[in-house]
Structures are given as C-alpha cells and as structure tokens.
Amino acid sequence: FGVPRGALENMGGVAELWAAASEPTALPSERAAALAALCGVATRAVRLTIGREASAEELLPCIAHSMATAIAAGDAPELLASLRLTALHVSSAAEPNEEYCVTTVQVAARAVEDHSL
C-alpha cells in the first residue's frame, strides 16, 4: 500500500477503533467519532515517522493497511455496511474533521476492495 516506513509501528490501539467504527448497535455519530480518532492515530503515526504533517497521500496507505489488517483479523466485521450509514450521518450532521475522516476511510475501503480482487 505504500505505507511510510515505520508508521505502522506507531499505530497502536487501532483494532478497538475499527471495532467501534463497525459496531452495528452504535449510533452513526459514535462511529464517526471512532473514525475521527482513528485518523488522529494515523496522522500522529505518520507525523512521528516522517517528521512533518502527513499529506493525504501518506495518510491513506496507513489507513488502508490498518483497515485490511482489522478486517482480516475479524476486528471490523460490519465495517463496510457501517461506513455507508456513517457517511449518511456525516453528510448532514458532522463536524468538518469527521467528514474528512469518513471520506478518507471510504477511499481506503475502496483501495482495500480493489487490492483484494
């Protein structure tokens, strides 16, 4: 996926965030908050690795790799369905940061789906 070298080692605790983002009984706002937290973890991990703010091109591979790992490990079984519902919520009621994070995760999901074919 083109993950910056060393970034994944700095992304601890994301399995719980992926689980929260895909929890079928969670409110869309709770899922959006989990995705925003996940983006925050990924952003900090890349910043620690490269020594500056992460661009979308550097952040996206970290999120895609993390997502693929969570799906393969069974930590996010309902993620794709949850993303669709969360995106509907975000388009009408979320903060700009949450909207950016949900969009980034949707793009990462597409990359994971395309890569797995």
Buried (B, 14 or more C-beta within 10 A) or exposed (E): BEBBEEBBEBBEEBBBBBBBBBBEEBEBBBBBBBBBBBBEBBBBBBBBBBEEEBEEEBBBBBBBBBBBBBBEEEBBBBBBEBBEBBBEBBEEEBEEEBBBBBBBBBBBBEBBEEEEE
